[in-house]
Structure formats: structure tokens, C-alpha cells
Amino acid sequence: MKFIETRGNDGQKPEEVSFSYALLNPSASYGGLYSPLHLPTIDVEFLLEAKDMSYKELAYKLFKIFDMDIEDGSLKKALDRYDSFDSVDSAPIEKIEENLFVCELYHGPTRAFKDMALQPFGSIFSDLAKEQNQKYLVMTATSGDTGPAALKTLQNAENVKVVCLYPEGGTSDIQKLQMLSLDGGNLKVIGIDGTFDDAQSALKGLLASADFGDKLAHEGYKVSAANSVNFGRIAFQTIYHFYAYLQLLAKNEIKIGEKIDVIVPSGNFGNALGAYYAKRMGLPIDKIKIASNANNILTELITNGSYDLNKRELVKTISPAMDILISSNIERILFDKFGSKRTKELMDELSKNRCYKLTDSEQQALKDDFEAVYGDDDYSKEIIAKYAAKGYLMDPHTALCAKAHDANGKKTVMYSTAEWTKFSPSVLEAIEPSKKAFRDKDAIAQIKNSFSFTLHPDIEALLTYEAKDKKPINVSELEGAVLEFLK
């Protein structure tokens, strides 16, 4: 599989690159991203053959179809990371309504779906760095889940240092503790005085800065990223969409070739992009439904064809991973549908005027694959309470997915991207409304006892961890802080 750049080539970078190159060097020309030149296709025979495969077996088979330039031993070692998940299925399916299923993506070490991609990603990245005898600085910005997963997967990795940026006050307490509690001389966690969009913009700026690259080279480092701007993440995020379909097939919930809908929390759009690529490869998906919170800029884009930051201010909600106004992976959708020239036009317009508008035909092209809805915090709490009463616990992001289920008789999979423990005060408030504010550890204890829930040992350990808070920095101070860490 070869990769090209979403905004075209500037003459300074190769016109086509391999998967390993794109994984190690995710910054493309003109601030763009790397995307597949072509996608492989699968057929009914593939689905029948894969129906009874384990998650790890399916991932191996798909990567072979992708024809990535990763050595077989390195790939198998990376996929062995799934053996540490607390479910034999890695991404099990739960039926919660007649035609509605939840695919649980949070059974990895940090209890969020980012482990599905970042656990094997970290293993492969470290192997490539050692193979090239090159030191890398991996940078990531997080709205809560990417940070812990990136730090965990690269903890003590050879030839790699990690800098993780998070918006102070923009994550849950548990997510913050997960980052601050990880030991490792190669890890640095930095709170940013601003929003996730500020952190992500600062990250992209440094990745694209030649001057910053020169300063890193002086210290012996190259720079890379663990956000879903890195296609190494996206490749692994296609797999669980195949697995969800195959589980429905194995359970006789659908017939071979029957189309399903999928519902994905919005976020940075990497999860939805994985579903889109799976559909393009031939997986029988009809609509990819995007669920947003009050920061519903993607609903406006998909419904009206308009992406306008001028009339938007970020709203902090109980589903903070959706508290994003600039969803990076939309760019890969635009590129796949409209080509690099048009994508660069739209991205330049967004940078210059903070908005762009699709033509009618372009808007229809989005609607061919996507639908979008949004809900508020009250709706999220209502759904959490509804299913808790039936004995099923879900987090606020998963709850918003229910908004997109229209009970039209079509089998639908919605993706649960985080365990409820990461947002326990909001979950407790939904189940047992109270004017009292609960700390995470108290909320977890109360819910755990009510539902006889067994906590993951890493979450249990966090409840007694005392973090030493550091003052957040301004994004203007970021470069200096990073260079100081490397020294």
C-alpha cells in the first residue's frame, strides 16, 4: 500500500511513500496528511473465511491484505499486545435492543478505544526506530483518551521520547491521573492553558516547523506524532469495524452481505474514518452516523455542507472527547472524495477565513455515506440512566450514539469508546441525580457497589494516587518546554 498527500506535493517530499514512512513521518506537504493511494477490496468469500477468526487473527489477515511494509515478526509481536486485553474478543459486542448492538472498544489497559490502535502502533513504531537506529520524539495532543494510551504504549520504549499535551480542565480527573501517574524517563506530560483545539494546533505547528525540526536534529531526534493525523493509527482503526460485522454474522444476527448502519462518536473523526475505509473496501455498511454533543460542527457540515468556526465557541460538556471544533480526519474524507487540489482549497479557506462551504454535489457526496445528529448533556444522562436501569453501564460519549439510532429495522452497531469509570461523576449524576458534587473515586465506589462491578486493577490503583499538579503553560512556551525535556 502506497500513500500520497491530501493537499498535493510541494516538491520537497516524496510523491509516494510507504506505510512505515507515513507512520514515522506523518507531516505532509502544505500541512496536509498522508492517505492511501488505493484501498484493497474484500469480498463475500473473505467475510465467510474470517467469520470465526479471533480479533488478532483478523487484524493479521487484514494487514496482509493492506500489504504494509512491516516485517512479519514485528507485526505479530505488535498484535500480541491484544493478549493483555481483559476480553478474549478484544472488542466484544453486546445486544442492548432488538436491532441495536454496542461494540465495546475499551477493554485495553487505559480503558478507552485508543488502545485498539495505539497498543500495536507503539510496538511497531519502537521496532522501526530501533531498526533505523534513529531517536524519535513522538508528540500527541489529547482531549482525554489518546494521551494515556500513547504514553502507556511507548512507556520505556527504546529510541523514543513522548510529549503529551492536554487542555487543563478539559479531561476527566481519571484521564488526567492516568497521564500523570505513568512512570518512565521517556515521558513528558504538559498541561496547556487552552482547549484541545489549541493543543492540536500547537502540535501541528511544531510538526510542520522546519526550524523546530532543525533544533530537534541538533539534539539527535526526528519528530513524529501519535494522534490520528498519523495513518498508523487509522490502519488499526479499520479492523474493529470488520470485527463487529463478523461478530453479528457469527451470532446469526445478520446474513452474509446484509448491510448494517454504524454509529460513531464524533471526536477527531479517526473512528469514523476507519468505518469509511472499511466500507470503501467492501464491508457491507450503509450509513456511518456521526453523534456529536453541543459542539456539533460536524452535524452542520454533513447536514448543510458548511464548516464555520466563526460562529462557534467551544462548549465544555460531560463528553469531553467530543469537545472539538477542528476534526483533523475530515480532511482525509475530503481528499478521498474530491482530490488533493480541492482539499487544499478548502483547508486554505478554513485557515484564512475560518470557514468553508461545500458545493451541492460535494455535500451530497458526503451524505451518500454519512448522517449526523447531536445531543446535549441532559440527553446523554437520560440514556445512561435508561440502560443502567437495565443493568448496562455506559459512558456519556456512548450514550450520545443512541440519538442516531432510528429503529428502522436495520441492524446497527454503535461504538463505545470509553469505560464508564473514566467519567464516573457524570454517570453517577445520571443514575442518581444529586446536587452534591462527587470526586471520581467516590463516584466509582458508589457505582461499583451498586452494580457489583469489578474494577480494572489500573483504575483501582488510580483511586489512591495523589498527583502533583503543575501549572499549565501557554502554547507560546511549548517549544522551549519540549527542547528542555530532550536535554
Residue, then its C-alpha position, 0 to 999 in steps of 0.5 A: m500500500k502506497f500513500i500520497e498527500t491530501r493537499g498535493n506535493d510541494g516538491q520537497k517530499p516524496e510523491e509516494v511513500s510507504f506505510s512505515y514512512a507515513l507512520l514515522n513521518p506523518s507531516a505532509s506537504y502544505g500541512g496536509l496528511y498522508s492517505p492511501l493511494h488505493l484501498p484493497t477490496i474484500d469480498v463475500e468469500f473473505l467475510l465467510e473465511a474470517k467469520d470465526m477468526s479471533y480479533k488478532e487473527l483478523a487484524y493479521k489477515l487484514f494487514k496482509i491484505f493492506d500489504m504494509d511494509i512491516e516485517d512479519g515478526s514485528l507485526k505479530k509481536a505488535l498484535d500480541r499486545y491484544d493478549s493483555f486485553d481483559s476480553v478474549d474478543s478484544a472488542p466484544i459486542e453486546k445486544i442492548e435492543e432488538n436491532l441495536f448492538v454496542c461494540e465495546l472498544y475499551h477493554g485495553p489497559t487505559r480503558a478507552f478505544k485508543d488502545m485498539a490502535l495505539q497498543p500495536f502502533g507503539s510496538i511497531f513504531s519502537d521496532l522501526a526506530k530501533e531498526q533505523n537506529q534513529k531517536y524519535l520524539v513522538m508528540t500527541a495532543t489529547s482531549g482525554d483518551t489518546g494521551p494515556a494510551a500513547l504514553k502507556t504504549l511507548q512507556n520505556a520504549e527504546n529510541v523514543k521520547v513522548v510529549c503529551l499535551y492536554p487542555e487543563g480542565g478539559t479531561s476527566d480527573i481519571q484521564k488526567l491521573q492516568m497521564l500523570s501517574l505513568d512512570g518512565g524517563n521517556l515521558k513528558v506530560i504538559g498541561i496547556d492553558g487552552t482547549f484541545d483545539d489549541a493543543q492540536s494546533a500547537l502540535k501541528g505547528l511544531l510538526a510542520s516547523a522546519d526550524f523546530g525540526d532543525k533544533l530537534a536534529h541538533e539534539g539527535y531526534k526526528v519528530s513524529a506524532a501519535n494522534s490520528v493525523n498519523f495513518g498508523r493509527i487509522a490502519f488499526q482503526t479499520i479492523y474493529h469495524f470488520y470485527a463487529y460485522l463478523q461478530l453479528l454474522a457469527k451470532n446469526e444476527i445478520k446474513i452474509g452481505e446484509k448491510i448494517d448502519v454504524i454509529v460513531p462518536s464524533g471526536n477527531f473523526g479517526n473512528a469514523l474514518g476507519a468505518y469509511y475505509a472499511k466500507r470503501m473496501g467492501l464491508p457491507i455498511d450503509k450509513i456511518k452516523i456521526a453523534s456529536n454533543a453541543n459542539n456539533i460542527l460536524t452535524e452542520l457540515i454533513t447536514n448543510g455542507s458548511y464548516d464555520l468556526n466563526k460562529r462557534e465557541l467551544v462548549k465544555t460538556i460531560s463528553p469531553a472527547m467530543d469537545i472539538l471544533i477542528s476534526s483533523n480526519i475530515e480532511r482525509i474524507l475530503f481528499d478521498k472524495f474530491g482530490s488533493k487540489r480541492t482539499k487544499e482549497l478548502m483547508d486554505e479557506l478554513s485557515k484564512n477565513r475560518c470557514y468553508k462551504l461545500t458545493d451541492s454535489e460535494q455535500q451530497a457526496l458526503k451524505d451518500d455515506f454519512e448522517a449526523v445528529y447531536g445531543d446535549d448533556d441532559y440527553s446523554k444522562e437520560i440514556i445512561a440512566k435508561y440502560a443502567a436501569k437495565g443493568y448496562l453501564m455506559d459512558p456519556h460519549t456512548a450514550l450520545c450514539a443512541k440519538a442516531h439510532d432510528a429503529n428502522g429495522k436495520k441492524t446497527v452497531m454503535y461504538s463505545t469508546a470509553e469505560w464508564t469509570k473514566f467519567s464516573p461523576s457524570v454517570l453517577e449524576a445520571i443514575e442518581p441525580s444529586k446536587k452534591a458534587f462527587r470526586d471520581k473515586d467516590a463516584i466509582a465506589q458508589i457505582k461499583n457497589s451498586f452494580s457489583f462491578t469489578l474494577h480494572p486493577d489500573i483504575e483501582a490503583l488510580l483511586t489512591y494516587e495523589a498527583k502533583d499538579k503543575k501549572p499549565i503553560n501557554v502554547s507560546e512556551l511549548e517549544g522551549a518546554v519540549l527542547e528542555f525535556l530532550k536535554 
